[in-house]
Amino acid sequence: MKKGEFTLRDHAVDLGDVMKEIVRNIRRVVVGKEDTMRNLVLALATGRHVLLEDVPGVGKTTLIKALARSTNLSFRRIQFTPDLLPSDITGTSVLNQEESTFEFREGPVFHNIVLADEINRASPKTQSSLLECMEEGQVTSDGVTYSLPSPFLVMATQNPIEYEGTFPLPEAQLDRFSVSLHIGYPTSAGEKKMLRRLEKQSALDHLEAVASGDHIKALNRMVDDVYASDSVLDYIVSISESTRKDDNIYLGASPRASLTLLKLSQALALYQEMDYVIPDHVKEIAPDVLRHRIILTPEARWEDVSPDDVIRRILGRLPVPGTGEFVSE
């Protein structure tokens, strides 16, 4: 059996092909940037959470639903509102009157893929109820810890142009999202294609699974085996350190960001059927990993400098490792 394959029900499955097939399946429903769909699948392959920031109506919720259906993972959507309580997400203890005992009733977070829709509309207290779930994969209630299903991913959406009645996510929670993705408006041809496709019925209703939870767990393990040389690790560290020293940045990338950048680069290498990471993988995925983690100075914001502008400048001026040893022996 070749590297990159594993046995599922007595059939050898190439995991790079599995990721590509998930992307192809999502494209049957969502019209937009394939790189965004690919990076969503890369985050899934690393077991890390995703933040989708874009204007209303471009297909954020549909994209996440299509991912869940394509992988046959359990899915639950939670609509975040100002009156939502932490127990509405994680669960609560209820009285069993027959036995005079309290029993824990699981909340909607106990699913493989949880869509936190418009997450910034909930209060900070409610937002913080997801921190333990996202970091530890568990829920603690009344001193008892309950494990969440595996794999477990939070896919959150927020509309950046709506400020009234919203509560910005704190830096600690933003740092737990592996990537911040944008779908953007489709092209004229793409929008016409979407109208024709959805003219009579929803394509999502007929979308079939092309992968399973076993595939995703195997991907999580396989990503860890993709080789990253010392020169690649040095390059990743230099990118993160540069964000902490840039004059336009008030708060730079954390060590967690460096680890996430490594893992997503490993997943991208696996997607491209390579068993080692090269600097181009790091450069390609870096903007999505870093844009939501850095906070610009007030001066930079006044000058309409965007996080992506700063990240591009950092990547442009940093020396890229040359012909080093990228391949494992």
MIMARVO-493079 format. One record per atom (N, C-alpha, C): y negated, z negated, x; residue in three letters. Coordinates in steps of 0.001 Angstrom, whole numbers, padded with zeros to 6 digits, always signed. Layout:
<torgus>
YZXALA...
</torgus>
This chain:
<torgus>
+001189+000000+000839MET+000000+000000+000000MET-001244+000000+000878MET-002197+000878+000595LYS-003392+001022+001413LYS-004327-000167+001223LYS-005174-000389+002264LYS-006201-001404+002139LYS-007163-000982+001031LYS-007558-001966+000186GLY-008412-001633-000942GLY-007623-001443-002221GLY-006277-001586-002122GLU-005443-001474-003304GLU-004773-002811-003588GLU-004394-003022-004828PHE-003573-004171-005164PHE-002664-003759-006301PHE-001613-004526-006536THR-000636-004167-007546THR-000966-004854-008860THR-001106-004090-009902LEU-001354-004611-011235LEU-000316-003995-012164LEU+000584-004874-012660ARG+001661-004395-013545ARG+002439-003254-012886ARG+002746-003471-011605ASP+003591-002552-010838ASP+002937-001208-010568ASP+001610-001129-010658HIS+000899+000098-010323HIS-000141-000202-009260HIS-000203+000617-008224ALA-001210+000446-007187ALA-002553+000950-007706ALA-003582+000110-007601VAL-004898+000447-008121VAL-005906+000370-006985VAL-006663+001443-006766ASP-007727+001435-005776ASP-008960+000790-006392ASP-009417-000302-005775LEU-010488-001070-006381LEU-011833-000351-006316LEU-012040+000475-005284GLY-013252+001276-005249GLY-013309+002220-006432GLY-012176+002811-006785ASP-012120+003692-007953ASP-012332+002923-009245ASP-011875+001686-009293VAL-012085+000868-010489VAL-013577+000664-010733VAL-014329+000351-009681MET-015775+000168-009832MET-016441+001452-010309MET-016044+002573-009739LYS-016630+003856-010145LYS-016285+004183-011592LYS-015073+003854-012005GLU-014662+004146-013375GLU-015442+003287-014360GLU-015748+002048-014001ILE-016564+001196-014869ILE-017951+001814-015040ILE-018532+002295-013930VAL-019854+002934-013996VAL-019792+004164-014886VAL-018763+005000-014704ARG-018625+006209-015527ARG-018492+005846-017006ARG-017779+004778-017287ASN-017577+004368-018677ASN-018884+003889-019302ASN-019680+003142-018537ILE-020970+002664-019045ILE-021893+003842-019340ILE-021804+004887-018523ARG-022673+006054-018708ARG-022391+006781-020022ARG-021253+006527-020628ARG-020968+007128-021931ARG-021845+006527-023030ARG-022431+005371-022742VAL-023241+004666-023727VAL-024707+004626-023332VAL-024974+004330-022060VAL-026335+004099-021587VAL-026831+005314-020811VAL-028018+005764-021150VAL-028665+006850-020422VAL-029721+006221-019523VAL-029610+006422-018235GLY-030568+005801-017316GLY-030158+005993-015883GLY-030633+005088-015041LYS-030394+005205-013616LYS-028982+004755-013261LYS-028249+005642-012602GLU-026886+005286-012224GLU-026884+004196-011160GLU-027904+004156-010287ASP-027957+003111-009265ASP-028028+001730-009904ASP-028745+001614-011016THR-028834+000329-011707THR-027476-000078-012254THR-026764+000870-012861MET-025424+000580-013370MET-024488+000209-012237MET-024584+000942-011138ARG-023730+000654-009982ARG-023991-000748-009451ARG-025259-001116-009293ASN-025576-002430-008740ASN-025183-003555-009684ASN-025188-003279-010985LEU-024683-004248-011946LEU-023193-004487-011717LEU-022451-003415-011482VAL-021013-003535-011216VAL-020769-004204-009863VAL-021630-003947-008878LEU-021490-004616-007577LEU-021654-006127-007731LEU-022614-006539-008558ALA-022792-007974-008807ALA-021555-008555-009479ALA-020983-007812-010415LEU-019747-008242-011055LEU-018632-008390-010033LEU-018555-007454-009085ALA-017507-007482-008063ALA-017643-008673-007131ALA-018850-009216-006997THR-019060-010379-006140THR-019083-011682-006930THR-018980-011593-008261GLY-018991-012791-009090GLY-020343-013454-009166GLY-021419-012665-009095ARG-022771-013220-009077ARG-023595-012744-010272ARG-024577-013555-010631HIS-025333-013376-011860HIS-026436-012328-011700HIS-026896-011798-012839VAL-027826-010665-012838VAL-028997-010952-013766VAL-030197-010562-013315LEU-031398-010644-014135LEU-031895-009227-014393LEU-032021-008864-015666LEU-032532-007547-016058LEU-033950-007723-016593LEU-034908-007199-015861GLU-036307-007292-016251GLU-036830-005895-016569GLU-037227-005690-017819ASP-037763-004385-018194ASP-038416-004474-019554ASP-039118-003415-019917VAL-039803-003383-021202VAL-038780-003327-022333VAL-039171-003727-023546PRO-038227-003704-024671PRO-037758-002293-025005PRO-036508-002206-025472GLY-036007-000967-026037GLY-035435+000040-025070GLY-035237-000347-023790VAL-034705+000622-022823VAL-033191+000472-022624VAL-032568-000479-023318GLY-031109-000561-023274GLY-030544-001688-022442GLY-031306-002764-022206LYS-030805-003865-021387LYS-029581-004523-022024LYS-029711-004867-023307THR-028610-005533-024001THR-027411-004607-024141THR-027656-003350-024445THR-026567-002382-024581THR-025824-002211-023267THR-026540-002211-022159LEU-025926-002073-020844LEU-024946-003205-020579LEU-025352-004435-020884ILE-024484-005585-020624ILE-023286-005581-021573ILE-023511-005230-022834LYS-022387-005128-023772LYS-021386-004063-023312LYS-021902-002955-022801ALA-021014-001891-022314ALA-020201-002363-021116ALA-020804-003164-020255LEU-020066-003716-019111LEU-018942-004621-019586LEU-019223-005485-020550ALA-018204-006394-021059ALA-017048-005628-021699ALA-017374-004609-022479ARG-016313-003818-023130ARG-015510-003026-022112ARG-016169-002545-021073SER-015478-001740-020065SER-014489-002558-019257SER-014725-003859-019162THR-013865-004723-018345THR-012948-005601-019180THR-013053-005498-020506ASN-012211-006275-021414ASN-012374-007776-021202ASN-013577-008198-020797LEU-013863-009613-020606LEU-014472-010189-021878LEU-014231-011484-022115SER-014822-012127-023286SER-016336-012171-023124SER-017038-011986-024219PHE-018489-011806-024178PHE-019151-012601-025285PHE-020302-013194-024964ARG-021097-013868-025984ARG-022584-013682-025678ARG-023318-013339-026705ARG-024768-013193-026583ARG-025454-014430-027134ARG-026397-014982-026362ILE-027191-016125-026804ILE-028648-015675-026870ILE-029243-015733-028042GLN-030644-015391-028193GLN-031483-016623-027853GLN-032227-016551-026760PHE-033039-017685-026328PHE-034345-017707-027121PHE-034630-018861-027716THR-035845-019074-028501THR-036437-020428-028121THR-037700-020672-028442PRO-038320-021950-028056PRO-037629-023181-028628PRO-036951-023053-029777ASP-036315-024223-030389ASP-034850-024394-029974ASP-034367-023565-029050LEU-032975-023669-028595LEU-032800-024925-027749LEU-031723-025671-027990LEU-031439-026904-027256LEU-030347-026661-026217LEU-030313-027482-025147PRO-029241-027330-024149PRO-027843-027390-024755PRO-027649-028281-025736SER-026324-028406-026352SER-025940-027165-027147SER-026942-026362-027563ASP-026650-025108-028249ASP-026012-024098-027306ASP-026138-024335-026016ILE-025594-023427-025007ILE-024293-023970-024426ILE-024335-025212-023967THR-023183-025764-023239THR-022149-026398-024145THR-022563-026899-025312GLY-021641-027585-026198GLY-022046-029035-026381GLY-021365-029713-027280THR-021711-031105-027571THR-020479-031858-028036THR-020566-033185-027983SER-019476-034037-028461SER-019680-034324-029943SER-018625-034152-030725VAL-018696-034399-032165VAL-017666-035465-032535VAL-017948-036179-033588LEU-017080-037281-034014LEU-015891-036764-034816LEU-014708-037118-034354ASN-013493-036867-035118ASN-013274-038081-036012ASN-013605-037950-037291GLN-013574-039095-038191GLN-012166-039610-038438GLN-011172-038721-038366GLU-009799-039165-038606GLU-009306-040077-037493GLU-009676-039756-036244GLU-009208-040548-035105GLU-010279-041468-034548GLU-011488-041406-035122SER-012613-042237-034678SER-012885-042061-033187SER-012817-040810-032729THR-013108-040488-031330THR-014045-039293-031279THR-014705-039165-030120PHE-015578-038006-029925PHE-014819-036898-029199PHE-014980-035688-029664GLU-014338-034533-029060GLU-015414-033542-028624GLU-015173-032930-027468PHE-016147-031956-026964PHE-015920-030613-027631PHE-016975-030083-028202ARG-016919-028765-028832ARG-017645-027777-027921ARG-016913-026807-027403GLU-017466-025864-026435GLU-018590-025031-027040GLU-019624-024799-026203GLY-020715-023939-026610GLY-020441-022489-026253GLY-021354-021597-026554PRO-021152-020156-026314PRO-021096-019790-024839PRO-021421-020722-023945VAL-021379-020409-022523VAL-019936-020283-022023VAL-018971-020719-022807PHE-017572-020682-022390PHE-016961-019300-022640PHE-017524-018295-021990HIS-017018-016917-022026HIS-017183-016306-020641HIS-016514-015184-020405ASN-016580-014540-019091ASN-017966-014002-018784ASN-018538-013265-019743ILE-019879-012698-019571ILE-020771-013267-020663ILE-021836-013945-020248VAL-022771-014558-021179VAL-024108-013835-021053VAL-024556-013252-022156LEU-025851-012592-022186LEU-026900-013597-022645LEU-027776-013992-021725ALA-028901-014871-022045ALA-030084-013968-022378ALA-030196-013615-023649ASP-031176-012612-024066ASP-032565-013234-024173ASP-033538-012612-023494GLU-034917-013105-023450GLU-034954-014560-022992GLU-034377-014795-021836ILE-034187-016152-021325ILE-035502-016900-021150ILE-036577-016176-020878ASN-037849-016858-020630ASN-038549-017314-021909ASN-037930-017128-023074ARG-038506-017639-024318ARG-038087-019078-024587ARG-037045-019556-023899ALA-036584-020931-024103ALA-037383-021887-023224ALA-037363-023165-023596SER-038089-024186-022844SER-037441-024406-021481SER-038188-024938-020510PRO-037601-025223-019188PRO-036373-026126-019276PRO-036366-027092-020199LYS-035212-027976-020340LYS-033970-027186-020722LYS-034117-026252-021628THR-032980-025438-022051THR-032566-024470-020954THR-033540-023887-020279GLN-033219-022995-019156GLN-032396-023728-018100GLN-032769-024980-017828SER-032094-025729-016766SER-030649-026067-017105SER-030288-025975-018385SER-028902-026270-018764SER-027935-025250-018183SER-028457-024095-017755LEU-027597-023063-017164LEU-027382-023257-015667LEU-028160-024154-015033LEU-028085-024279-013577LEU-026688-024680-013105LEU-026116-025711-013706GLU-024776-026137-013313GLU-023747-025055-013612GLU-023914-024377-014741CYS-022981-023306-015101CYS-023005-022197-014052CYS-024203-021799-013633MET-024352-020678-012718MET-023925-021030-011300MET-024174-022258-010891GLU-023877-022635-009509GLU-022447-023143-009333GLU-021973-023950-010288GLU-020680-024608-010135GLU-019580-024018-011016GLU-019958-023188-011996GLY-018948-022653-012900GLY-018332-023716-013776GLY-019154-024686-014191GLN-018637-025797-014990GLN-019746-026369-015864GLN-019328-027196-016827VAL-020247-027914-017718VAL-019863-029377-017693VAL-020840-030251-017542THR-020597-031690-017574THR-021247-032272-018816THR-020434-032968-019625SER-020920-033580-020853SER-020334-034976-020973SER-021220-035961-021141ASP-020798-037363-021263ASP-019909-037791-020106ASP-020250-037309-018906GLY-019514-037715-017715GLY-018210-036987-017482GLY-017854-036055-018368VAL-016604-035289-018235VAL-016961-033850-017867VAL-016240-033291-016898THR-016507-031932-016426THR-015499-030957-017019THR-016013-029843-017534TYR-015180-028807-018137TYR-015400-027505-017365TYR-014316-026882-016926SER-014412-025644-016157SER-014671-024469-017080SER-015529-023562-016616LEU-015796-022336-017352LEU-014733-021295-017005LEU-014517-020307-017852PRO-013497-019283-017561PRO-013856-018485-016323PRO-012847-017932-015700SER-013043-017101-014508SER-012527-015692-014790SER-013332-014672-014452PRO-014669-014733-013870PRO-015718-015193-014876PRO-016854-015693-014349PHE-017948-016140-015194PHE-019253-015600-014638PHE-020006-014892-015475LEU-021286-014339-015055LEU-022320-014489-016158LEU-023526-014875-015749VAL-024673-014904-016648VAL-025479-013637-016418VAL-025684-012883-017468MET-026529-011695-017436MET-027748-011978-018303MET-028886-012187-017678ALA-030088-012584-018409ALA-031063-011422-018505ALA-031770-011356-019627THR-032818-010343-019794THR-034146-011044-020053THR-035216-010398-019623GLN-036543-010858-020006GLN-037498-009674-020008GLN-038461-009724-020916ASN-039456-008671-021027ASN-040700-009072-020254ASN-041037-008375-019188PRO-042122-008823-018313PRO-043512-008736-018912PRO-043697-007971-019992ILE-045054-007779-020502ILE-045416-008771-021598ILE-044464-009602-022025GLU-044734-010555-023093GLU-044918-011946-022499GLU-046133-012473-022576TYR-046433-013747-021950TYR-046605-014876-022964TYR-047065-014574-024167GLU-047277-015615-025160GLU-045937-016187-025618GLU-045843-017526-025592GLY-044621-018179-026035GLY-043466-018063-025064GLY-043760-017772-023813THR-042702-017677-022808THR-042887-018743-021737THR-041778-019057-021053PHE-041782-020044-019979PHE-041171-019388-018744PHE-041971-019106-017734PRO-041435-018433-016542PRO-040277-019209-015928PRO-039276-018481-015460LEU-038131-019126-014823LEU-038554-019792-013514LEU-038096-021011-013255PRO-038422-021671-011984PRO-037733-020981-010819PRO-038278-021186-009621GLU-037743-020523-008428GLU-036272-020878-008199GLU-035895-022130-008481ALA-034511-022553-008253ALA-033534-021761-009100ALA-033948-021415-010315GLN-033052-020638-011178GLN-033090-019159-010823GLN-034249-018645-010484LEU-034342-017246-010062LEU-033447-016992-008852LEU-033372-017968-007962ASP-032594-017799-006735ASP-031104-017709-007019ASP-030682-018125-008189ARG-029258-018075-008533ARG-028848-016724-009119ARG-029816-015868-009395PHE-029491-014506-009814PHE-029355-013641-008573PHE-028256-012932-008471SER-027993-012151-007256SER-028955-010982-007128SER-029221-010292-008243VAL-030093-009123-008205VAL-031005-009126-009420VAL-032145-008505-009258SER-033053-008233-010370SER-033099-006723-010555SER-032674-006252-011712LEU-032513-004818-011944LEU-033486-004313-012998LEU-033841-003039-012884HIS-034693-002362-013850HIS-033989-001080-014304HIS-034036-000819-015594ILE-033467+000420-016125ILE-034521+001520-016135ILE-035705+001204-016639GLY-036768+002200-016709GLY-036579+003145-017880GLY-037638+003896-018165TYR-037552+004886-019240TYR-036695+006074-018805TYR-035937+006647-019721PRO-035164+007844-019375PRO-036071+009061-019237PRO-035551+010095-018625THR-036274+011371-018594THR-036296+011971-019998THR-037103+013015-020188SER-037161+013677-021501SER-035793+014193-021904SER-035099+014807-020935ALA-033753+015327-021227ALA-032787+014182-021520ALA-032932+013079-020755GLY-032054+011941-020966GLY-032278+011288-022319GLY-033541+011194-022746GLU-033839+010590-024039GLU-033325+011464-025181GLU-033433+012785-025036LYS-032880+013685-026047LYS-031367+013544-026125LYS-030732+013419-024951LYS-029279+013236-024915LYS-028884+011954-025628LYS-029667+010888-025438MET-029390+009625-026101MET-029511+009771-027617MET-030560+010466-028090LEU-030739+010657-029520LEU-029573+011424-030133LEU-029119+012457-029432ARG-027997+013242-029931ARG-026721+012413-029963ARG-026536+011593-028943ARG-025325+010788-028840ARG-025278+009725-029939ARG-026441+009159-030270LEU-026493+008079-031250LEU-026943+008564-032625LEU-026930+009863-032816GLU-027433+010433-034072GLU-026633+009955-035275GLU-025322+009862-035134LYS-024473+009545-036278LYS-023817+008175-036170LYS-023541+007710-034952GLN-022834+006447-034806GLN-023109+005871-033423GLN-022821+004614-033268SER-023025+003954-031985SER-021854+004243-031057SER-022157+004787-029896ALA-021092+005069-028930ALA-020440+003793-028437ALA-021173+002670-028501LEU-020632+001393-028037LEU-019432+000950-028860LEU-019423+001309-030146ASP-018327+000897-031031ASP-017004+001523-030622ASP-017042+002634-029910HIS-015819+003346-029547HIS-015525+003283-028039HIS-016249+002432-027338LEU-016043+002317-025898LEU-014787+001499-025615LEU-013898+002044-024809GLU-012646+001369-024490GLU-012691+000781-023081GLU-011875-000232-022850ALA-011832-000898-021549ALA-011168+000005-020514ALA-011697+000000-019303VAL-011100+000750-018195VAL-010697-000188-017060VAL-010914-001491-017239ALA-010540-002486-016238ALA-010227-003787-016970ALA-009834-004790-016205SER-009453-006070-016805SER-009957-007216-015938SER-009771-008420-016439GLY-010134-009592-015663GLY-009381-009669-014349GLY-008129-009194-014329ASP-007353-009180-013087ASP-007987-008268-012045ASP-008503-007125-012499HIS-009205-006231-011578HIS-010418-006934-010967HIS-011195-007607-011809ILE-012430-008239-011339ILE-012119-009360-010358ILE-011112-010162-010636LYS-010725-011230-009705LYS-010259-010648-008379LYS-009503-009552-008448ALA-009063-008904-007214ALA-010242-008337-006437ALA-011245-007785-007151LEU-012451-007294-006492LEU-013181-008419-005778LEU-013281-009584-006429ASN-013938-010735-005812ASN-013288-011085-004484ASN-011953-011035-004443ARG-011241-011354-003192ARG-011400-010235-002166ARG-011361-008990-002625MET-011418-007859-001708MET-012780-007741-001039MET-013839-008057-001765VAL-015181-007992-001178VAL-015278-008897+000042VAL-014663-010067-000039ASP-014721-011009+001084ASP-014055-010455+002335ASP-013149-009496+002182ASP-012420-008943+003331ASP-013143-007786+004005ASP-014249-007317+003429VAL-015010-006231+004049VAL-015719-006776+005284VAL-015549-006110+006400TYR-016027-006617+007692TYR-017530-006416+007851TYR-018197-007444+008375ALA-019617-007367+008730ALA-019771-007835+010168ALA-020265-006963+011026SER-020396-007277+012445SER-021551-008244+012680SER-021609-008780+013898ASP-022701-009688+014267ASP-024057-008984+014165ASP-024099-007707+014519SER-025374-006986+014459SER-025853-006835+013009SER-024929-006669+012073VAL-025293-006593+010656VAL-025792-007956+010171VAL-025113-009019+010592LEU-025557-010356+010205LEU-026940-010652+010780LEU-027176-010259+012028ASP-028498-010451+012637ASP-029566-009685+011858ASP-029222-008492+011412TYR-030162-007661+010648TYR-030517-008332+009324TYR-029516-008886+008639ILE-029759-009578+007370ILE-030657-010793+007581ILE-030370-011561+008622VAL-031178-012750+008916VAL-032617-012356+009251VAL-032786-011269+009997SER-034137-010838+010367SER-034946-010422+009141SER-034283-009832+008136ILE-034980-009454+006900ILE-035459-010702+006166ILE-034572-011681+006013SER-034951-012909+005311SER-036050-013653+006051SER-035927-013730+007367GLU-036947-014432+008155GLU-038300-013734+008055GLU-038285-012418+007973SER-039540-011668+007869SER-040263-011973+006565SER-039508-012220+005482THR-040161-012555+004212THR-040821-013928+004294THR-040332-014791+005172ARG-040907-016140+005288ARG-042148-016157+006170ARG-042388-015063+006886LYS-043517-015005+007805LYS-044575-013996+007394LYS-044313-013212+006376ASP-045243-012159+005970ASP-046506-012757+005351ASP-047653-012204+005687ASP-048938-012720+005208ASP-049119-012552+003709ASP-048397-011619+003108ASN-048522-011374+001669ASN-047600-012250+000830ASN-046732-013008+001486ILE-045709-013772+000771ILE-045973-015265+000919ILE-046046-015951-000240TYR-046232-017402-000243TYR-044895-018119-000068TYR-043854-017630-000769LEU-042509-018207-000665LEU-041524-017084-000381LEU-040809-017197+000748GLY-039891-016149+001153GLY-038468-016372+000676GLY-037575-015527+001151ALA-036173-015564+000734ALA-035461-016768+001324ALA-034554-017341+000560SER-033792-018514+000979SER-032517-018088+001713SER-031834-019046+002363PRO-030516-018718+002941PRO-029527-018209+001893PRO-029669-018683+000630ARG-028802-018154-000428ARG-029041-016666-000622ARG-030292-016237-000449ALA-030607-014811-000555ALA-029913-014025+000554ALA-029875-014591+001764SER-029190-013914+002877SER-027709-013748+002574SER-027083-014806+002035LEU-025668-014732+001682LEU-025433-013699+000593LEU-026306-013680-000408THR-026178-012697-001483THR-026340-011280-000960THR-027283-011093-000049LEU-027490-009765+000542LEU-026245-009310+001293LEU-025587-010229+001975LEU-024339-009900+002669LEU-023258-009503+001669LEU-023082-010312+000619LYS-022009-010053-000337LYS-022217-008737-001086LYS-023451-008460-001484LEU-023712-007206-002189LEU-023551-006016-001254LEU-023870-006188+000029SER-023663-005115+001003SER-022176-004862+001201SER-021390-005929+001220GLN-019932-005774+001319GLN-019387-005042+000087GLN-019885-005396-001084ALA-019428-004732-002304ALA-019821-003261-002314ALA-021023-002944-001809LEU-021457-001547-001749LEU-020574-000756-000791LEU-020212-001366+000330ALA-019297-000701+001268ALA-017963-000407+000598ALA-017431-001385-000142LEU-016165-001190-000842LEU-016292-000089-001886LEU-017424-000033-002576TYR-017674+001007-003572TYR-017642+002384-002928TYR-018133+002469-001697GLN-018163+003733-000966GLN-016908+003956-000127GLN-015863+003165-000435GLU-014542+003308+000184GLU-014596+003079+001698GLU-015385+002104+002114MET-015465+001701+003514MET-015030+000249+003617MET-014398-000105+004735ASP-013968-001487+004909ASP-014854-002247+005891ASP-016069-001743+006115TYR-017026-002431+006962TYR-018441-002104+006490TYR-019371-003006+006779VAL-020764-002864+006355VAL-021568-002201+007459VAL-022461-001289+007073ILE-023398-000688+008013ILE-024820-001058+007563ILE-025826-000951+008434PRO-027193-001331+008065PRO-027731-000597+006839PRO-027306+000652+006619ASP-027779+001386+005448ASP-027382+000698+004146ASP-026227+000048+004128HIS-025830-000704+002939HIS-026820-001829+002677HIS-027208-002523+003722VAL-028140-003648+003595VAL-029498-003153+003106VAL-029996-002068+003708LYS-031308-001538+003328LYS-031318-001073+001878LYS-030227-000494+001433GLU-030189+000062+000078GLU-030206-001023-000987GLU-029535-002124-000725ILE-029401-003158-001753ILE-030486-004217-001639ILE-031190-004292-000520ALA-032155-005372-000259ALA-033243-005513-001327ALA-033892-004428-001793PRO-034954-004616-002794PRO-034482-005323-004060PRO-033303-004965-004566ASP-032802-005598-005786ASP-032447-007062-005555ASP-032027-007401-004345VAL-031654-008779-004030VAL-032884-009654-003814VAL-033956-009094-003295LEU-035086-009897-002837LEU-036282-009928-003784LEU-036476-008911-004627ARG-037748-008782-005344ARG-038072-009977-006236ARG-037064-010599-006842HIS-037330-011725-007735HIS-037357-013056-007005HIS-037027-013032-005716ARG-036946-014283-004955ARG-038233-014601-004192ARG-039054-013611-003937ILE-040260-013851-003163ILE-041456-014031-004093ILE-042349-014913-003691ILE-043580-015160-004444ILE-044747-014700-003586ILE-045550-013807-004134LEU-046682-013261-003393LEU-047853-014239-003395LEU-048701-014123-002406THR-049917-014925-002350THR-050888-014450-003433THR-051824-015307-003865PRO-052815-014864-004859PRO-053602-013649-004386PRO-053904-013593-003093GLU-054652-012460-002557GLU-053872-011159-002726GLU-052566-011203-002466ALA-051746-010001-002616ALA-051682-009553-004066ALA-051579-010508-004980ARG-051535-010157-006408ARG-052859-009564-006865ARG-053964-010098-006367TRP-055269-009548-006732TRP-055420-008100-006268TRP-054762-007795-005164GLU-054838-006439-004621GLU-053752-005531-005192GLU-053068-006014-006235ASP-052009-005239-006921ASP-050864-004859-005987ASP-050576-005732-005027VAL-049412-005536-004168VAL-048182-006044-004911VAL-047133-005262-004944SER-045907-005659-005636SER-044875-006167-004639SER-043912-006970-005102PRO-042833-007400-004205PRO-042106-006228-003549PRO-041906-005154-004312ASP-041223-003992-003745ASP-042041-003365-002619ASP-043369-003368-002746ASP-044214-002841-001666ASP-044003-003627-000382ASP-043999-004946-000507VAL-043844-005802+000671VAL-042457-005630+001284VAL-041439-005561+000440ILE-040066-005412+000945ILE-039912-004086+001670ILE-040481-003016+001121ARG-040394-001705+001788ARG-041077-001745+003151ARG-042227-002427+003236ARG-042922-002510+004521ARG-042103-003292+005540ARG-041468-004376+005085ILE-040636-005177+005983ILE-039458-004350+006492ILE-038791-003652+005588LEU-037639-002835+005990LEU-038077-001688+006894LEU-039294-001195+006681GLY-039785-000078+007489GLY-040126-000460+008916GLY-040566-001693+009114ARG-040982-002072+010467ARG-039902-002793+011268ARG-038844-003258+010600LEU-037779-003945+011340LEU-036883-002938+012042LEU-036515-003201+013303PRO-035582-002298+013992PRO-034197-002358+013359PRO-033622-001203+013127VAL-032283-001114+012544VAL-031261-001114+013670VAL-030203-001897+013563PRO-029181-001902+014616PRO-028692-000501+014925PRO-028510-000227+016222GLY-028094+001104+016658GLY-026600+001294+016569GLY-026055+001886+017558THR-024620+002219+017569THR-023816+001003+018002THR-023949-000066+017246GLY-023198-001275+017575GLY-021790-001204+017031GLY-021100-002299+017173GLU-019713-002363+016696GLU-019728-002790+015233GLU-019774-001819+014324PHE-019755-002114+012901PHE-018330-002189+012371PHE-017403-001514+013058VAL-016022-001438+012599VAL-015225-002573+013200VAL-014429-003228+012367SER-013575-004317+012873SER-012450-003744+013686SER-012017-004514+014643GLU-010922-004048+015500GLU-009587-004260+014817GLU
</torgus>
